[in-house]
Every structure is written in C-alpha cells, then in structure tokens.
Amino acid sequence: MYQTPKFRKSSYSATANDCVEVADFPRGAAVRDSKHPALGHIAFPASEWHAFLSNVKAGRL
C-alpha cells in the first residue's frame, strides 16, 4: 500500500519563500519544491541520499 510522504521544510532552506521540503522513506528520501508540491517529488535511494548529505555537511556542495 502506498503511503503519502510527510514532507518537512529542509533546514537548508534560506527563507519561507525559498523552500525545499524533504520526506523520509523507509529506504531513502524524497525532495520537492514547496511552492509547487502538486508537481511531485524526486525520490532517492538511501545510498544516494546519504552520499548527498555527507557531501553537503563536508562543504563540497
């Protein structure tokens, strides 16, 4: 059964007008533009999501 993702504002979003929302999945995460949520989201497998977060935290992105 498909469950609707529960999105939250990313801590990396600068202002309320410039938001990226993130939802956790059992095996990864998804991101979407909060200004256009009806356009859908992009899902990432856990390995790719963790690699992305590691690079952001290290200042490489």
LUMTOR-350739 format. One record per atom (N, C-alpha, C): x negated, y, z negated; residue in one letter; atom name. Coordinates in nm, 3 decimals. Layout:
<rec px="X" py="Y" pz="Z" aa="A" at="CA"/>
...
REM end
This chain:
<rec px="-0.084" py="-0.118" pz="0.000" aa="M" at="N"/>
<rec px="0.000" py="0.000" pz="0.000" aa="M" at="CA"/>
<rec px="-0.089" py="0.125" pz="0.000" aa="M" at="C"/>
<rec px="-0.059" py="0.218" pz="0.090" aa="Y" at="N"/>
<rec px="-0.135" py="0.343" pz="0.098" aa="Y" at="CA"/>
<rec px="-0.089" py="0.438" pz="-0.011" aa="Y" at="C"/>
<rec px="-0.185" py="0.495" pz="-0.080" aa="Q" at="N"/>
<rec px="-0.155" py="0.591" pz="-0.186" aa="Q" at="CA"/>
<rec px="-0.205" py="0.729" pz="-0.143" aa="Q" at="C"/>
<rec px="-0.123" py="0.831" pz="-0.161" aa="T" at="N"/>
<rec px="-0.160" py="0.967" pz="-0.124" aa="T" at="CA"/>
<rec px="-0.279" py="1.012" pz="-0.208" aa="T" at="C"/>
<rec px="-0.386" py="1.060" pz="-0.144" aa="P" at="N"/>
<rec px="-0.502" py="1.106" pz="-0.220" aa="P" at="CA"/>
<rec px="-0.467" py="1.227" pz="-0.308" aa="P" at="C"/>
<rec px="-0.532" py="1.236" pz="-0.422" aa="K" at="N"/>
<rec px="-0.513" py="1.351" pz="-0.511" aa="K" at="CA"/>
<rec px="-0.634" py="1.442" pz="-0.495" aa="K" at="C"/>
<rec px="-0.615" py="1.549" pz="-0.421" aa="F" at="N"/>
<rec px="-0.724" py="1.641" pz="-0.391" aa="F" at="CA"/>
<rec px="-0.742" py="1.743" pz="-0.503" aa="F" at="C"/>
<rec px="-0.867" py="1.785" pz="-0.522" aa="R" at="N"/>
<rec px="-0.901" py="1.890" pz="-0.618" aa="R" at="CA"/>
<rec px="-0.998" py="1.985" pz="-0.548" aa="R" at="C"/>
<rec px="-1.001" py="2.108" pz="-0.595" aa="K" at="N"/>
<rec px="-1.092" py="2.207" pz="-0.537" aa="K" at="CA"/>
<rec px="-1.237" py="2.168" pz="-0.569" aa="K" at="C"/>
<rec px="-1.320" py="2.175" pz="-0.469" aa="S" at="N"/>
<rec px="-1.461" py="2.145" pz="-0.489" aa="S" at="CA"/>
<rec px="-1.527" py="2.252" pz="-0.574" aa="S" at="C"/>
<rec px="-1.617" py="2.211" pz="-0.660" aa="S" at="N"/>
<rec px="-1.691" py="2.307" pz="-0.743" aa="S" at="CA"/>
<rec px="-1.786" py="2.391" pz="-0.658" aa="S" at="C"/>
<rec px="-1.809" py="2.351" pz="-0.533" aa="Y" at="N"/>
<rec px="-1.896" py="2.427" pz="-0.444" aa="Y" at="CA"/>
<rec px="-1.820" py="2.532" pz="-0.363" aa="Y" at="C"/>
<rec px="-1.689" py="2.539" pz="-0.379" aa="S" at="N"/>
<rec px="-1.612" py="2.640" pz="-0.309" aa="S" at="CA"/>
<rec px="-1.635" py="2.776" pz="-0.374" aa="S" at="C"/>
<rec px="-1.664" py="2.875" pz="-0.293" aa="A" at="N"/>
<rec px="-1.702" py="3.007" pz="-0.345" aa="A" at="CA"/>
<rec px="-1.584" py="3.085" pz="-0.403" aa="A" at="C"/>
<rec px="-1.473" py="3.087" pz="-0.332" aa="T" at="N"/>
<rec px="-1.358" py="3.165" pz="-0.377" aa="T" at="CA"/>
<rec px="-1.230" py="3.089" pz="-0.348" aa="T" at="C"/>
<rec px="-1.119" py="3.141" pz="-0.396" aa="A" at="N"/>
<rec px="-0.990" py="3.077" pz="-0.371" aa="A" at="CA"/>
<rec px="-0.955" py="3.080" pz="-0.222" aa="A" at="C"/>
<rec px="-1.016" py="3.170" pz="-0.146" aa="N" at="N"/>
<rec px="-0.988" py="3.180" pz="-0.003" aa="N" at="CA"/>
<rec px="-1.079" py="3.093" pz="0.083" aa="N" at="C"/>
<rec px="-1.178" py="3.033" pz="0.023" aa="D" at="N"/>
<rec px="-1.278" py="2.956" pz="0.096" aa="D" at="CA"/>
<rec px="-1.294" py="2.821" pz="0.028" aa="D" at="C"/>
<rec px="-1.190" py="2.737" pz="0.038" aa="C" at="N"/>
<rec px="-1.187" py="2.614" pz="-0.041" aa="C" at="CA"/>
<rec px="-1.202" py="2.487" pz="0.041" aa="C" at="C"/>
<rec px="-1.282" py="2.400" pz="-0.013" aa="V" at="N"/>
<rec px="-1.289" py="2.263" pz="0.033" aa="V" at="CA"/>
<rec px="-1.233" py="2.180" pz="-0.081" aa="V" at="C"/>
<rec px="-1.144" py="2.088" pz="-0.048" aa="E" at="N"/>
<rec px="-1.087" py="2.001" pz="-0.150" aa="E" at="CA"/>
<rec px="-1.143" py="1.861" pz="-0.133" aa="E" at="C"/>
<rec px="-1.158" py="1.791" pz="-0.245" aa="V" at="N"/>
<rec px="-1.216" py="1.658" pz="-0.248" aa="V" at="CA"/>
<rec px="-1.120" py="1.563" pz="-0.318" aa="V" at="C"/>
<rec px="-1.111" py="1.442" pz="-0.268" aa="A" at="N"/>
<rec px="-1.032" py="1.337" pz="-0.333" aa="A" at="CA"/>
<rec px="-1.120" py="1.213" pz="-0.346" aa="A" at="C"/>
<rec px="-1.114" py="1.149" pz="-0.460" aa="D" at="N"/>
<rec px="-1.189" py="1.025" pz="-0.481" aa="D" at="CA"/>
<rec px="-1.108" py="0.907" pz="-0.431" aa="D" at="C"/>
<rec px="-1.174" py="0.816" pz="-0.364" aa="F" at="N"/>
<rec px="-1.115" py="0.690" pz="-0.321" aa="F" at="CA"/>
<rec px="-1.188" py="0.578" pz="-0.394" aa="F" at="C"/>
<rec px="-1.129" py="0.461" pz="-0.404" aa="P" at="N"/>
<rec px="-1.198" py="0.350" pz="-0.470" aa="P" at="CA"/>
<rec px="-1.335" py="0.319" pz="-0.409" aa="P" at="C"/>
<rec px="-1.348" py="0.339" pz="-0.277" aa="R" at="N"/>
<rec px="-1.475" py="0.306" pz="-0.210" aa="R" at="CA"/>
<rec px="-1.532" py="0.426" pz="-0.135" aa="R" at="C"/>
<rec px="-1.513" py="0.548" pz="-0.189" aa="G" at="N"/>
<rec px="-1.566" py="0.665" pz="-0.122" aa="G" at="CA"/>
<rec px="-1.492" py="0.791" pz="-0.163" aa="G" at="C"/>
<rec px="-1.486" py="0.886" pz="-0.071" aa="A" at="N"/>
<rec px="-1.421" py="1.014" pz="-0.098" aa="A" at="CA"/>
<rec px="-1.369" py="1.072" pz="0.033" aa="A" at="C"/>
<rec px="-1.285" py="1.175" pz="0.019" aa="A" at="N"/>
<rec px="-1.232" py="1.244" pz="0.136" aa="A" at="CA"/>
<rec px="-1.240" py="1.394" pz="0.111" aa="A" at="C"/>
<rec px="-1.253" py="1.470" pz="0.217" aa="V" at="N"/>
<rec px="-1.255" py="1.616" pz="0.208" aa="V" at="CA"/>
<rec px="-1.153" py="1.673" pz="0.306" aa="V" at="C"/>
<rec px="-1.101" py="1.790" pz="0.273" aa="R" at="N"/>
<rec px="-1.009" py="1.861" pz="0.362" aa="R" at="CA"/>
<rec px="-1.020" py="2.010" pz="0.336" aa="R" at="C"/>
<rec px="-0.970" py="2.087" pz="0.431" aa="D" at="N"/>
<rec px="-0.964" py="2.232" pz="0.421" aa="D" at="CA"/>
<rec px="-0.835" py="2.268" pz="0.347" aa="D" at="C"/>
<rec px="-0.846" py="2.335" pz="0.234" aa="S" at="N"/>
<rec px="-0.728" py="2.366" pz="0.154" aa="S" at="CA"/>
<rec px="-0.633" py="2.462" pz="0.225" aa="S" at="C"/>
<rec px="-0.684" py="2.539" pz="0.322" aa="K" at="N"/>
<rec px="-0.598" py="2.632" pz="0.396" aa="K" at="CA"/>
<rec px="-0.513" py="2.559" pz="0.500" aa="K" at="C"/>
<rec px="-0.553" py="2.438" pz="0.536" aa="H" at="N"/>
<rec px="-0.483" py="2.361" pz="0.639" aa="H" at="CA"/>
<rec px="-0.469" py="2.214" pz="0.598" aa="H" at="C"/>
<rec px="-0.410" py="2.186" pz="0.482" aa="P" at="N"/>
<rec px="-0.403" py="2.047" pz="0.435" aa="P" at="CA"/>
<rec px="-0.323" py="1.954" pz="0.527" aa="P" at="C"/>
<rec px="-0.228" py="2.008" pz="0.600" aa="A" at="N"/>
<rec px="-0.148" py="1.925" pz="0.688" aa="A" at="CA"/>
<rec px="-0.227" py="1.868" pz="0.805" aa="A" at="C"/>
<rec px="-0.344" py="1.925" pz="0.833" aa="L" at="N"/>
<rec px="-0.428" py="1.875" pz="0.942" aa="L" at="CA"/>
<rec px="-0.501" py="1.747" pz="0.905" aa="L" at="C"/>
<rec px="-0.491" py="1.704" pz="0.779" aa="G" at="N"/>
<rec px="-0.551" py="1.578" pz="0.738" aa="G" at="CA"/>
<rec px="-0.683" py="1.595" pz="0.666" aa="G" at="C"/>
<rec px="-0.751" py="1.485" pz="0.652" aa="H" at="N"/>
<rec px="-0.878" py="1.483" pz="0.578" aa="H" at="CA"/>
<rec px="-0.978" py="1.394" pz="0.651" aa="H" at="C"/>
<rec px="-1.102" py="1.405" pz="0.609" aa="I" at="N"/>
<rec px="-1.209" py="1.319" pz="0.662" aa="I" at="CA"/>
<rec px="-1.254" py="1.230" pz="0.547" aa="I" at="C"/>
<rec px="-1.247" py="1.100" pz="0.566" aa="A" at="N"/>
<rec px="-1.287" py="1.004" pz="0.463" aa="A" at="CA"/>
<rec px="-1.431" py="0.959" pz="0.486" aa="A" at="C"/>
<rec px="-1.504" py="0.939" pz="0.377" aa="F" at="N"/>
<rec px="-1.642" py="0.893" pz="0.382" aa="F" at="CA"/>
<rec px="-1.659" py="0.770" pz="0.295" aa="F" at="C"/>
<rec px="-1.731" py="0.668" pz="0.343" aa="P" at="N"/>
<rec px="-1.760" py="0.553" pz="0.258" aa="P" at="CA"/>
<rec px="-1.851" py="0.598" pz="0.142" aa="P" at="C"/>
<rec px="-1.849" py="0.522" pz="0.036" aa="A" at="N"/>
<rec px="-1.924" py="0.558" pz="-0.085" aa="A" at="CA"/>
<rec px="-2.072" py="0.583" pz="-0.057" aa="A" at="C"/>
<rec px="-2.135" py="0.502" pz="0.025" aa="S" at="N"/>
<rec px="-2.279" py="0.519" pz="0.051" aa="S" at="CA"/>
<rec px="-2.308" py="0.654" pz="0.116" aa="S" at="C"/>
<rec px="-2.224" py="0.695" pz="0.210" aa="E" at="N"/>
<rec px="-2.245" py="0.824" pz="0.276" aa="E" at="CA"/>
<rec px="-2.213" py="0.940" pz="0.182" aa="E" at="C"/>
<rec px="-2.108" py="0.926" pz="0.102" aa="W" at="N"/>
<rec px="-2.070" py="1.031" pz="0.008" aa="W" at="CA"/>
<rec px="-2.179" py="1.053" pz="-0.096" aa="W" at="C"/>
<rec px="-2.234" py="0.944" pz="-0.150" aa="H" at="N"/>
<rec px="-2.341" py="0.956" pz="-0.250" aa="H" at="CA"/>
<rec px="-2.468" py="1.017" pz="-0.189" aa="H" at="C"/>
<rec px="-2.499" py="0.981" pz="-0.066" aa="A" at="N"/>
<rec px="-2.615" py="1.040" pz="0.002" aa="A" at="CA"/>
<rec px="-2.595" py="1.190" pz="0.022" aa="A" at="C"/>
<rec px="-2.475" py="1.229" pz="0.063" aa="F" at="N"/>
<rec px="-2.444" py="1.371" pz="0.081" aa="F" at="CA"/>
<rec px="-2.459" py="1.447" pz="-0.051" aa="F" at="C"/>
<rec px="-2.399" py="1.395" pz="-0.158" aa="L" at="N"/>
<rec px="-2.408" py="1.463" pz="-0.288" aa="L" at="CA"/>
<rec px="-2.552" py="1.472" pz="-0.338" aa="L" at="C"/>
<rec px="-2.629" py="1.367" pz="-0.318" aa="S" at="N"/>
<rec px="-2.770" py="1.369" pz="-0.358" aa="S" at="CA"/>
<rec px="-2.847" py="1.479" pz="-0.286" aa="S" at="C"/>
<rec px="-2.822" py="1.493" pz="-0.156" aa="N" at="N"/>
<rec px="-2.890" py="1.597" pz="-0.078" aa="N" at="CA"/>
<rec px="-2.846" py="1.736" pz="-0.119" aa="N" at="C"/>
<rec px="-2.718" py="1.755" pz="-0.149" aa="V" at="N"/>
<rec px="-2.671" py="1.885" pz="-0.196" aa="V" at="CA"/>
<rec px="-2.736" py="1.920" pz="-0.329" aa="V" at="C"/>
<rec px="-2.736" py="1.825" pz="-0.421" aa="K" at="N"/>
<rec px="-2.794" py="1.851" pz="-0.555" aa="K" at="CA"/>
<rec px="-2.943" py="1.878" pz="-0.547" aa="K" at="C"/>
<rec px="-3.012" py="1.818" pz="-0.449" aa="A" at="N"/>
<rec px="-3.155" py="1.840" pz="-0.433" aa="A" at="CA"/>
<rec px="-3.187" py="1.968" pz="-0.356" aa="A" at="C"/>
<rec px="-3.083" py="2.038" pz="-0.309" aa="G" at="N"/>
<rec px="-3.103" py="2.163" pz="-0.236" aa="G" at="CA"/>
<rec px="-3.143" py="2.145" pz="-0.091" aa="G" at="C"/>
<rec px="-3.126" py="2.025" pz="-0.038" aa="R" at="N"/>
<rec px="-3.163" py="2.001" pz="0.101" aa="R" at="CA"/>
<rec px="-3.051" py="2.038" pz="0.198" aa="R" at="C"/>
<rec px="-2.931" py="2.061" pz="0.146" aa="L" at="N"/>
<rec px="-2.818" py="2.100" pz="0.233" aa="L" at="CA"/>
<rec px="-2.758" py="2.228" pz="0.183" aa="L" at="C"/>
REM end
